[in-house]
């Protein structure tokens, strides 16, 4: 046989074998494919593009200085279509020039889109320099606080200064009060700080606060105001006329090692050319020492300090024994070394002569010698009397002269009569006010030793002036010298005694109870067949809380067994309570409608009971779910939300999204979008379930190694995991930020819904679920009407679910309950 014949025969045999194994490749009719090839959304680095489907162009504007050479693309295209060599959320592209993207339809046809990225206008808006030329002054710019500081010489007229300035973008405008400024040509009044606004080309602005400070006159003050010894209570006598300071120290003191402490009005103090620090340097005072005090302007004043040792046996006593003014004895506190003299209100304190006795050798105020009963002083402020012992030691006494200014009494006479309790030490007035007392208009009688009483700036007249005491204003007693003592008003308001149960009802079955306030009872009748052991009442009260026994009750949440009467205790804020006995009666069996009574059965039968059919798993209490959703509907806005997001108006799931927004379950993104076609993460889906279904955390806890306590969705994930609704992965992780697949969503739904209790529909036939790890569950969910496939009879189990798809699935789960469906349909309508 020739080589050609052998080769022909071999090809024929291979072809025959191929056709016998895959006959469908020859005879199967081709499935129709979509020719849609449009971009549905497009963005780069989060900046949305404008899609022109007629001209097949996409325009995107990105912020100034964006790195257009390496931009991340995020896009969606027609079902079944792909973008050649580009993947959403993955591909980065150089958009420094127009880029042509080819969309390949399911049928293989293509459409080229031209994408143009334009850089937006400049947002640069900083002031680089800000100076004055007349007078010359360079501004200091604080770029963190956006503040500018300039200093000008004394005598400068700051009302018409013309600053020169530059910005880091020549196109930016500089404005003051909305008026454009010209560098070096726009005079301004800088008497007070002025706001300069820099407006960038993109319209954004930044404010700079410009402050011009006039250089102050340098001080020429260089006096010693006090000079003493740190280790001894010895104070020097300063003679400002001769610039001398004289100190006396006890007998035996080593003058070669004394530490002086001093205060001066100068900038620094020097001794032998070395700067001195008060209370630190050791100085030899065996001979007079010259101290030099410098002022700010550089001037000096020399003080000669002489330390003399007292004679042996000189007395060390230095107490103030008595002190009086105008015959009024002062209170001498030897522990605190203070003297307080209280004079009658109206006394002038400017020229008073004090009479005193001491155990010391002399008394001075500063360097002025005081003579008992002779020296006059101004006591409008505290005076320091220094008592010197014979041995040179001293003791200061702070002498305060006050005018008698006490609040003797302050009692309310309207709207209630109440006696104020006055604390003369802490200056407070306390009242016990019954609950509900209106203190907006009050009247009080009072007595004060001062000149007058002032509240909220108004002088008071006892028994006449009306005041609003609701905010507990400060009450001032004011003396003849306008010195006031503030008294703090303390209002001890009584707690609310209200403790009435005002309403009581059941949502399922829908019945309203009759509350008898006279006998403190509630009577409520429920339909025949109602299970009294698991009823959840809704109630309102005027009290702080409601309990059954020791258990606190939550309206619409806490379940009770009403087989026997139940006592509900309403507790008031004041701690007292009122009991209400709630009795639930079951209505009789409804009539059969026959004109003749049925014969009495001869065989006893069990009483019929019924409970609402549930389509949910044991993890979900359908009664609580219905009550919870009913409360959400009642709290929803009067008009349902429509078009809450800018990117859903033409979306197939708009009505579903609007419904969940109205119920308060979703909020969207800060830019006003919902992004319905974006993938939803596993954490986001868990949080959504936890918001919609009132599931309580089970005692069986489950944690995941990649879900920390502080993670935003940790509580939702933990609650669902404890109820076996979430299971995570074999490695102990949950992978919260991973996009959830459509198969994973159905697996979670199967733990929320009892598919055996759901009415079955025509089973869906998906051609891509065979071999999927939960194929049977997907088919059961489809038969229950919970899921629909994607294009061409596919379910796409391993593809990510979109945010819109997740909402639609959860809405279908809720609609499995006829009661919930009716409730939600009413809200939609």
C-alpha atoms as one frame of an Amber mdcrd trajectory, in Angstrom:
protein
   0.000   0.000   0.000   1.346   3.386  -0.927   2.317   5.977   1.709  -0.482
   8.291   0.518  -3.112   5.563   0.879  -1.893   4.709   4.381  -1.992   8.381
   5.432  -5.535   8.827   4.010  -6.767   5.735   5.842  -5.239   6.919   9.153
  -6.978  10.297   8.940 -10.295   8.615   8.163  -9.978   6.269  11.161  -9.186
   9.169  13.554 -12.083  11.216  12.212 -14.480   8.286  12.585 -13.368   7.696
  16.181 -13.779  11.422  17.046 -17.330  11.529  15.618 -18.332   8.391  17.480
 -17.159   9.872  20.799 -18.545  13.382  20.266 -21.552  13.117  17.979 -23.055
  16.262  19.503 -20.223  18.317  18.004 -21.656  17.543  14.603 -25.387  17.378
  15.115 -26.089  19.686  18.079 -27.803  22.860  16.948 -25.793  25.992  17.946
 -27.210  28.064  20.847 -28.047  31.631  20.070 -25.552  34.113  21.584 -25.977
  37.744  22.577 -24.448  40.485  20.424 -24.567  43.127  23.225 -21.172  44.789
  23.610 -21.642  48.014  25.538 -19.867  49.547  28.511 -22.457  49.901  31.303
 -20.130  51.739  33.711 -16.520  52.855  33.633 -14.189  54.560  36.094 -10.479
  55.040  36.685  -9.165  55.401  40.244 -12.739  55.970  41.447 -13.484  58.745
  38.937 -16.667  57.947  36.996 -16.608  58.250  33.238 -19.311  59.626  30.930
 -20.258  56.938  28.390 -21.460  58.020  24.924 -22.931  54.835  23.463 -23.823
  56.529  20.175 -20.253  57.633  19.434 -18.645  54.838  21.462 -16.565  57.164
  23.599 -15.873  57.468  27.320 -14.720  60.721  28.941 -13.180  60.792  32.421
 -11.978  63.832  34.373  -9.419  63.087  37.110  -8.030  65.387  39.823  -5.083
  67.640  39.161  -1.683  65.920  39.348  -3.225  62.450  39.003  -0.786  59.791
  37.780  -2.525  59.123  34.454   0.229  56.769  33.287  -0.854  54.015  35.675
  -4.603  54.080  36.426  -6.781  51.253  37.787  -9.885  50.511  35.685 -13.252
  49.480  37.139 -16.019  48.730  34.672 -19.068  46.643  33.840 -20.147  45.525
  30.374 -23.125  43.810  28.764 -23.990  40.314  30.039 -21.703  37.753  28.459
 -19.356  40.378  27.037 -15.662  40.882  27.856 -13.072  43.589  27.284 -10.096
  42.446  25.260  -6.911  42.294  27.399  -8.559  44.274  30.227  -9.991  43.042
  33.570 -12.082  45.193  35.911 -10.474  45.849  39.313  -7.176  44.449  38.023
  -5.837  46.165  34.894  -3.805  49.365  35.114  -3.434  51.417  31.927  -1.496
  54.456  30.691  -4.141  57.094  29.931  -1.773  59.931  29.033  -3.433  59.758
  25.609  -6.683  58.287  24.216  -6.950  54.514  24.726  -9.018  52.185  22.534
 -10.831  49.399  24.419 -12.489  46.564  22.496 -15.658  44.995  23.909 -16.206
  41.438  22.633 -19.849  40.307  22.650 -20.960  36.789  23.491 -21.410  36.076
  19.783 -17.873  37.205  19.047 -18.739  40.580  17.537 -16.687  43.573  18.741
 -17.078  47.274  19.453 -14.207  49.704  20.006 -14.619  52.432  22.636 -12.223
  55.397  22.809 -11.429  56.393  26.392 -10.091  59.910  27.007  -8.818  60.907
  30.460  -8.547  64.635  31.113  -6.693  66.145  34.075  -8.869  68.608  35.995
  -7.888  72.166  36.812  -5.243  72.931  39.430  -6.184  72.675  43.098  -2.973
  74.295  44.344  -3.737  77.183  46.677  -0.824  78.041  48.975   0.753  81.433
  49.720   4.519  81.165  49.252   5.596  84.669  50.354   3.835  87.527  52.142
   5.838  90.683  52.913   5.648  94.442  53.473   7.933  96.921  51.731   6.922
 100.034  53.685   7.820  99.433  56.419  10.000  96.495  55.452   8.772  93.321
  57.128   9.006  89.687  56.076   6.018  87.540  56.921   6.395  84.231  58.724
   4.077  81.655  57.104   2.787  78.751  59.231   1.676  76.211  56.613   0.130
  73.917  59.209  -2.092  76.526  60.871  -2.466  78.543  57.613  -1.416  81.683
  59.460   0.926  84.551  58.527   2.650  86.821  61.063   4.374  90.179  60.489
   5.919  92.668  62.933   6.164  96.412  62.214   7.933  99.187  64.167   6.308
 101.407  66.759   4.296 104.231  65.190   3.416 102.322  62.003  -0.044 103.105
  60.611  -1.471  99.631  60.081  -4.758 100.842  58.583  -3.431 101.063  54.992
  -0.625  98.558  54.491   0.053  97.176  50.994   1.447  93.624  51.210   3.299
  91.852  48.406   2.656  88.164  48.012   3.162  85.189  45.742   1.289  81.881
  45.408   2.543  78.481  44.286   0.261  78.638  41.219   0.324  81.795  39.186
  -3.269  81.213  38.080  -4.677  81.243  41.624  -6.542  84.312  42.878  -6.054
  86.001  46.263  -9.144  87.623  47.803 -10.110  89.583  50.918 -13.831  89.675
  51.679 -14.501  88.487  48.114 -12.412  91.248  46.485  -9.461  90.177  44.310
  -6.127  91.473  45.673  -3.130  92.699  43.699   0.326  92.063  45.130   1.756
  95.408  46.258  -1.319  97.308  45.105  -4.225  96.470  47.412  -4.062  98.351
  50.763  -5.734  96.752  53.765  -6.488  97.654  57.389  -4.529  95.275  59.641
  -5.769  96.695  62.961  -7.263  93.244  63.513  -6.255  89.874  61.980  -7.370
  89.690  58.341  -8.403  86.625  56.314  -6.761  86.218  52.895  -8.463  83.583
  50.714  -6.529  81.768  47.972  -8.812  80.419  45.232  -7.366  77.639  43.048
  -8.247  77.122  39.376 -10.604  74.277  40.308 -12.596  76.637  42.551 -11.372
  75.221  45.877 -10.193  77.716  48.485  -7.881  78.029  51.489  -7.983  80.755
  54.131  -4.888  82.327  55.681  -5.163  84.486  58.822  -2.736  87.415  58.562
  -1.765  89.122  61.832   0.327  92.320  61.953   1.870  93.058  65.358   3.325
  96.412  66.362   6.706  96.041  68.026   6.281  96.977  71.661   8.351  99.603
  73.524  11.181  98.008  75.440  10.723  98.184  79.203  13.179 100.190  81.341
  12.009  98.584  84.596  14.946  97.185  86.624  13.935  97.191  90.279  14.268
  94.547  92.973  10.754  94.021  94.333  11.819  91.466  96.949  15.081  90.049
  98.265  15.395  87.375 100.905  17.280  84.242 101.887  16.056  80.824 100.741
  17.266  78.958 103.827  16.056  81.539 106.360  12.810  83.446 106.867  14.736
  86.678 106.449  13.579  89.418 104.066  15.659  92.364 102.988  14.544  95.975
 103.451  14.770  97.602 100.021  15.644 101.296  99.856  14.776 102.428  96.318
  16.161 105.903  96.961  19.681 104.731  97.702  19.419 101.356  95.895  20.373
  99.382  98.993  19.038  96.185 100.523  19.601  95.396 104.221  19.049  91.963
 105.815  19.526  90.748 109.386  20.220  87.072 110.105  20.222  85.209 113.440
  23.325  85.071 115.588  25.682  82.317 114.453  24.598  82.336 110.794  27.443
  81.657 108.355  27.222  84.617 105.975  29.812  83.061 103.649  27.338  80.487
 102.278  23.862  82.010 101.895  21.393  81.384  99.064  19.392  84.497  98.126
  15.923  84.429  96.587  14.686  87.500  94.777  12.183  88.977  92.338  12.967
  91.824  89.935  11.238  93.751  87.157  14.325  93.439  84.934  15.291  90.817
  82.391  18.326  89.415  84.221  20.360  89.808  87.415  24.170  89.571  87.462
  26.720  89.240  90.263  30.393  89.690  89.376  29.441  89.261  85.712  27.632
  85.942  86.265  23.886  85.654  85.780  22.038  84.747  88.984  19.103  82.382
  89.417  16.830  83.029  92.393  17.070  80.355  95.088  20.027  78.526  93.508
  23.404  80.310  93.728  25.474  80.332  96.970  26.852  83.825  97.773  29.404
  85.083 100.323  27.773  87.994 102.203  30.569  88.597 104.758  30.947  91.976
 103.081  28.443  94.061 101.019  27.650  92.596  97.583  26.691  94.532  94.425
  23.877  93.079  92.268  23.287  94.453  88.747  19.702  94.395  87.347  19.323
  94.791  83.550  16.186  96.092  81.787  14.934  95.181  78.275  16.555  98.265
  76.732  19.973  97.350  78.129  19.984  99.797  81.075  21.277  98.712  84.482
  20.679  99.426  88.159  23.182  98.438  90.870  21.895  97.384  94.304  24.223
  97.024  97.309  23.126  94.136  99.555  24.345  94.110 103.156  23.754  91.167
 105.509  24.118  91.866 109.263  24.280  89.221 112.002  21.932  89.836 114.974
  23.298  90.110 118.478  23.502  87.055 120.690  20.245  86.489 122.572  18.094
  88.474 120.077  14.467  87.308 120.152  13.126  85.107 117.352   9.401  85.721
 117.998   7.396  87.250 115.134   3.673  86.615 115.683   0.782  88.975 114.883
  -1.107  88.907 118.176  -4.086  91.203 117.532  -5.368  93.196 114.571  -8.349
  95.556 114.364  -9.701  98.365 112.170 -12.185 100.990 113.315 -12.844  99.028
 116.496 -13.667  95.806 114.625 -11.437  92.923 115.695  -9.959  90.836 112.932
  -9.656  87.047 112.966  -5.963  86.112 113.151  -5.219  82.598 111.817  -1.735
  81.766 113.070  -1.655  78.499 111.121  -2.423  80.048 107.736  -0.865  83.401
 108.708  -3.918  85.344 107.585  -6.005  88.123 109.078  -9.627  88.783 108.055
 -11.509  91.902 109.151 -15.210  92.241 108.287 -16.468  95.832 108.280 -20.041
  97.044 107.939 -21.339  97.339 104.392 -20.804 100.855 103.067 -17.441 101.396
 104.778 -14.756 102.927 102.574 -11.633 100.712 102.549  -9.260 103.155 100.800
  -7.804 104.967 103.878  -7.948 102.787 106.965  -5.633 102.716 109.970  -4.991
  99.360 111.564  -4.312  98.819 115.261  -2.191  95.765 116.002   0.132  94.102
 118.512   2.953  91.697 117.676   5.719  89.741 119.417   8.249  91.009 116.863
  10.542  94.015 116.703   8.966  95.822 113.726   6.211  95.586 111.106   6.437
  96.579 107.455   4.400  96.497 104.247   7.102  96.093 101.642   9.777  98.583
 102.694   7.264 100.880 104.468   7.391 100.762 108.268   3.945 100.312 109.864
   2.934 102.057 113.098  -0.077 100.685 114.990  -3.047 103.065 114.908  -1.154
 105.572 112.785  -0.195 104.245 109.331  -2.978 104.459 106.749  -3.387 101.863
 103.974  -5.701 101.026 101.090  -7.460  97.743 101.922  -9.488  97.394  98.735
  -7.050  94.569  97.998  -5.161  92.209 100.306  -2.141  93.745 102.072   0.883
  91.724 103.217   2.108  92.685 106.690   5.639  91.473 107.500   6.519  91.005
 111.172  10.296  91.104 111.797  11.859  89.394 114.806  14.834  90.952 116.644
  17.122  88.358 115.090  16.120  89.387 111.556  13.718  86.540 110.760  10.241
  87.457 109.503   6.691  86.204 109.044   4.203  87.435 106.417   0.502  87.851
 107.215  -2.078  88.327 104.432  -4.561  90.912 105.724  -7.944  91.016 103.969
 -10.624  93.571 104.781 -14.089  92.652 103.504 -17.424  94.325 103.758 -20.219
  92.426 105.460 -21.977  90.767 102.514 -23.768  87.636 103.627 -26.927  86.041
 102.291 -28.898  85.415 105.451 -31.959  83.772 103.851 -33.446  82.993 100.432
 -36.872  81.318 100.354 -39.266  80.649  97.460 -42.818  81.955  97.860 -44.063
  81.220  94.320 -44.975  78.951  92.569 -44.217  76.829  95.639 -43.128  77.647
  99.171 -39.679  76.255  99.841 -36.923  77.203 102.276 -33.436  77.518 100.834
 -30.625  75.828 102.772 -27.628  78.198 102.684 -24.053  76.925 103.041 -22.069
  80.067 104.078 -18.710  78.319 103.561 -19.228  76.912 100.042 -21.754  79.632
  99.103 -24.569  77.381  97.903 -28.368  77.538  98.214 -30.180  74.182  98.052
 -33.870  73.530  97.350 -35.935  70.339  97.185 -38.287  70.855  94.217 -41.261
  68.509  93.638 -41.401  66.788  90.246 -43.117  68.810  87.546 -42.735  72.204
  89.261 -42.493  74.967  86.674 -39.671  77.301  87.715 -39.938  79.609  84.707
 -41.630  82.296  86.852 -40.548  82.316  90.503 -40.596  84.787  93.388 -38.462
  84.730  96.536 -38.066  86.549  99.835 -34.489  87.104 100.996 -32.270  88.904
 103.492 -28.685  90.040 102.883 -26.139  92.083 104.845 -24.744  93.326 101.560
 -25.879  96.217  99.421 -28.040  94.264  96.958 -28.850  90.900  95.379 -28.366
  90.356  91.624 -29.668  87.519  89.385 -28.999  87.471  85.635 -27.830  91.091
  85.868 -31.092  92.269  87.454 -31.176  93.861  90.916 -33.644  91.954  93.079
 -36.426  93.250  95.311 -37.421  90.798  98.018 -40.907  89.342  97.485 -41.377
  91.311  94.225 -38.880  90.436  91.447 -39.750  87.435  89.268 -37.001  85.132
  87.947 -36.594  82.103  85.702 -34.733  79.552  87.828 -34.988  76.595  85.430
 -31.274  76.777  84.547 -30.191  77.460  88.165 -28.602  80.890  87.639 -25.852
  82.195  89.926 -27.132  84.495  92.683 -24.775  87.331  93.620 -24.709  89.276
  96.878 -23.045  92.612  96.067 -21.514  95.029  98.605 -21.187  98.819  98.398
 -17.812  98.478  96.611 -19.425  96.345  93.870 -17.644  93.218  95.081 -19.893
  90.206  94.637 -20.072  86.787  96.255 -21.546  84.132  93.927 -23.992  81.641
  95.429 -24.609  78.485  93.426 -28.252  77.433  93.238 -28.740  73.673  93.704
 -32.161  72.391  92.627 -32.835  68.869  93.872 -35.708  67.969  91.565 -38.008
  65.151  92.581 -38.168  62.057  90.370 -41.172  61.353  88.151 -43.758  59.353
  90.147 -45.768  58.326  87.042 -46.265  54.548  86.761 -49.310  53.871  84.590
 -49.665  51.144  81.992 -51.351  53.150  79.213 -51.831  50.543  76.449 -51.483
  46.785  75.950 -51.946  44.810  72.728 -50.807  41.848  70.613 -49.622  42.155
  67.024 -50.119  38.449  66.303 -53.002  37.853  66.703 -53.882  41.542  66.289
 -55.863  42.404  69.414 -56.042  45.385  71.770 -56.456  45.081  75.526 -58.778
  47.114  77.787 -56.752  48.867  80.521 -58.724  49.561  83.725 -56.818  52.261
  85.628 -59.201  52.067  88.606 -58.554  48.403  89.331 -55.141  48.229  87.617
 -56.104  45.377  85.340 -55.836  44.589  81.633 -58.360  42.351  79.869 -57.679
  41.108  76.349 -59.428  38.448  74.246 -57.660  36.528  71.484 -59.199  34.354
  68.733 -60.090  30.734  69.297 -57.090  28.465  68.879 -54.470  31.039  69.879
 -51.447  29.540  71.668 -51.304  31.440  74.971 -47.869  30.124  75.910 -45.910
  32.231  73.393 -47.466  35.685  73.073 -45.459  38.872  72.581 -47.279  41.969
  73.833 -46.692  45.568  72.805 -47.325  48.152  75.508 -46.735  51.753  76.538
 -46.345  53.206  80.018 -45.539  56.450  81.798 -42.955  54.715  83.991 -39.241
  54.165  83.621 -39.420  50.419  83.050 -41.815  47.453  83.077 -41.085  44.093
  84.680 -42.660  40.693  85.177 -41.150  39.488  88.407 -37.486  40.509  88.160
 -37.320  40.266  84.356 -37.417  43.572  82.474 -39.923  43.569  79.612 -39.326
  45.035  76.137 -42.436  46.067  74.224 -42.901  43.975  71.100 -39.962  41.726
  71.997 -40.363  39.853  75.312 -42.557  36.729  75.090 -44.815  35.573  77.946
 -46.990  32.587  78.829 -50.533  33.949  79.365 -52.137  30.611  80.261 -52.719
  32.211  83.680 -52.998  35.929  84.555 -49.610  37.684  84.460 -48.669  40.606
  86.741 -46.851  43.450  84.966 -45.141  45.920  87.335 -44.607  49.484  86.080
 -41.725  51.199  87.905 -41.606  54.985  88.208 -38.389  57.012  88.238 -38.783
  57.487  92.002 -38.518  53.711  92.516 -42.176  53.059  93.403 -44.200  50.651
  91.286 -47.770  49.801  90.281 -48.899  46.248  89.474 -51.287  45.495  86.607
 -52.857  42.039  86.318 -53.114  41.048  82.645 -55.722  38.405  81.845 -55.906
  36.885  78.349 -59.132  35.081  77.431 -59.654  32.850  74.387 -62.782  33.415
  72.316 -65.216  30.515  71.827 -65.161  28.176  68.821 -66.619  29.987  65.779
 -70.048  28.809  64.485 -70.084  26.307  61.577 -72.880  28.239  59.796 -75.413
  25.291  59.950 -78.968  26.201  61.026 -79.119  23.099  63.195 -76.713  22.379
  66.013 -74.352  19.519  65.480 -74.827  16.518  67.720 -72.490  16.314  70.674
 -69.636  13.935  69.863 -69.579  10.839  71.972 -65.772  10.614  72.009 -63.822
  13.410  73.749 -61.368  15.185  71.454 -58.297  17.297  72.184 -58.880  21.098
  71.822 -57.672  22.374  68.476 -54.678  24.639  68.493 -52.956  26.456  65.688
 -49.748  28.357  65.308 -48.626  30.526  62.444 -46.906  28.478  59.758 -43.248
  29.347  59.464 -41.022  29.104  56.421 -37.866  29.977  58.311 -35.282  27.933
  60.135 -35.289  27.731  63.962 -32.653  30.476  64.076 -35.345  32.993  63.060
 -38.406  33.698  65.200 -40.978  34.548  62.515 -43.252  36.333  65.001 -40.394
  38.541  66.185 -39.330  39.132  62.596 -42.817  40.284  61.626 -43.068  42.559
  64.683 -39.588  43.945  64.014 -40.349  44.712  60.364 -43.688  46.222  61.331
 -41.881  48.603  63.692 -39.417  49.483  60.916 -42.329  50.223  58.570 -43.957
  52.409  61.227 -40.687  54.301  61.690 -40.165  54.726  57.942 -40.608  58.170
  56.330 -44.167  59.151  55.429 -43.216  59.055  51.741 -41.094  56.072  50.648
 -37.606  56.979  49.442 -37.220  57.081  45.661 -34.018  57.558  43.731 -31.872
  57.873  46.860 -28.707  57.185  44.854 -27.452  58.812  41.687 -26.560  55.528
  39.934 -29.750  53.441  40.297 -32.415  55.419  38.395 -32.229  53.139  35.346
 -31.219  50.000  37.226 -33.447  46.895  37.227 -33.324  46.694  41.059 -34.187
  50.356  41.776 -37.478  49.583  43.571 -35.785  46.964  45.797 -32.967  49.343
  46.708 -35.458  52.150  47.475 -37.394  49.775  49.769 -34.321  48.798  51.824
 -33.281  52.468  52.087 -36.772  53.371  53.358 -36.528  50.623  55.992 -33.136
  51.973  57.083 -31.164  48.826  56.227 -28.745  50.367  53.684 -27.120  53.790
  53.263 -24.802  53.623  50.243 -21.518  55.466  49.767 -20.436  58.998  50.712
 -20.382  60.089  47.056 -24.152  59.505  46.788 -23.890  56.201  44.885 -24.998
  52.660  45.703 -22.886  50.816  43.085 -25.483  48.099  42.440 -23.247  46.153
  40.042 -20.237  46.101  42.368 -19.406  42.824  44.158 -20.608  42.432  47.751
 -18.131  41.078  50.310 -18.757  38.277  52.781 -18.653  40.760  55.685 -21.106
  43.131  53.965 -23.580  40.296  53.329 -23.317  39.118  56.954 -23.930  42.660
  58.227 -26.959  42.984  55.931 -28.516  39.767  57.288 -27.902  40.894  60.880
 -29.672  44.193  60.191 -32.723  42.602  58.538 -33.272  39.547  60.753 -33.453
  39.968  64.588 -31.168  37.039  65.379 -29.794  36.780  68.910 -26.298  35.522
  69.730 -26.352  31.875  70.766 -24.418  30.470  73.713 -22.452  28.408  71.198
 -19.788  30.902  70.201 -17.611  30.645  67.096 -14.663  32.866  66.232 -12.492
  33.235  63.144  -8.782  33.951  63.162  -9.082  36.793  60.642 -12.044  38.607
  62.279 -10.684  40.702  65.137 -12.841  42.168  67.919 -12.444  45.701  66.539
 -13.431  44.719  62.953 -16.487  46.743  61.899 -18.674  43.668  61.198 -17.335
  41.390  63.940 -20.580  41.415  66.002 -22.742  40.459  62.999 -20.342  37.688
  61.953 -20.141  36.345  65.525 -23.945  36.313  65.944 -24.573  34.464  62.678
 -21.742  31.998  63.320 -23.102  31.193  66.793 -26.389  30.175  65.122 -24.588
  28.018  62.493 -25.666  30.398  59.713 -22.019  31.113  58.842 -19.355  28.424
  58.920 -16.193  29.928  57.424 -13.381  27.942  55.850 -11.516  24.813  56.882
  -8.418  26.787  57.864 -10.398  28.670  60.553 -10.707  31.872  58.534 -13.788
  33.767  57.389 -12.167  35.994  54.739 -14.507  38.929  55.406 -13.184  41.194
  52.648 -13.456  38.556  49.932 -16.301  38.923  47.421 -19.010  36.363  48.190
 -19.952  33.932  45.407 -23.509  33.215  44.323 -23.184  29.625  45.562 -22.032
  30.821  48.990 -25.029  33.170  49.256 -27.437  30.275  48.600 -25.648  28.131
  51.203 -26.238  30.868  53.814 -29.875  31.344  52.697 -30.468  27.587  53.148
 -29.699  28.073  56.863 -32.306  30.852  57.103 -35.132  29.189  55.137 -36.833
  25.809  55.627 -37.116  24.797  51.960 -39.426  21.897  52.945 -42.022  24.393
  54.230 -41.936  26.580  51.123 -44.425  26.308  48.297 -42.582  24.838  45.304
 -42.512  26.482  41.885 -41.452  25.131  38.524 -37.888  23.920  39.169 -35.270
  25.932  37.340 -32.906  24.168  35.026 -29.407  25.539  35.270 -26.848  24.025
  32.939 -23.818  25.014  34.999 -24.539  23.795  38.553 -23.888  20.075  38.062
 -20.819  19.231  40.106 -21.122  22.375  42.232 -20.582  21.575  45.921 -24.158
  22.687  46.836 -25.981  21.990  43.573 -29.042  20.490  45.323 -29.417  23.534
  47.555 -29.213  25.859  44.542 -31.964  23.871  42.796 -34.124  23.957  45.966
 -33.673  27.726  46.261 -34.664  28.129  42.609 -37.752  25.946  43.123 -38.690
  28.141  46.084 -38.488  31.216  43.860 -35.566  32.698  45.805 -33.022  32.826
  42.970 -33.032  33.285  39.253 -30.264  32.494  36.843 -28.234  34.674  34.602
 -28.161  34.652  30.794 -28.705  31.506  28.702 -29.916  29.199  31.498 -26.859
  29.619  33.698 -26.620  30.278  37.419 -22.892  31.204  37.544 -22.373  29.657
  41.011 -18.698  30.595  41.305 -19.067  34.189  40.148 -19.287  37.063  42.616
 -22.745  38.236  43.588 -23.477  41.906  42.992 -24.896  44.215  45.661 -28.194
  44.452  43.729 -28.489  40.644  43.405 -27.902  40.180  47.153 -30.723  42.612
  48.024 -33.125  40.941  45.606 -32.433  37.496  47.083 -33.017  38.742  50.640
 -36.258  40.456  49.585 -37.525  37.181  48.094 -36.646  35.446  51.390 -38.749
  37.984  53.294 -41.618  37.642  50.816 -41.865  33.902  51.598 -44.005  34.999
  54.569 -47.400  36.230  53.275 -47.739  38.596  56.233 -44.338  40.170  55.604
 -44.968  40.370  51.866 -48.236  42.230  52.480 -46.476  44.599  54.876 -43.659
  45.374  52.425 -46.007  45.701  49.452 -48.007  48.307  51.383 -44.814  50.262
  52.045 -43.804  50.060  48.377 -47.256  51.305  47.357
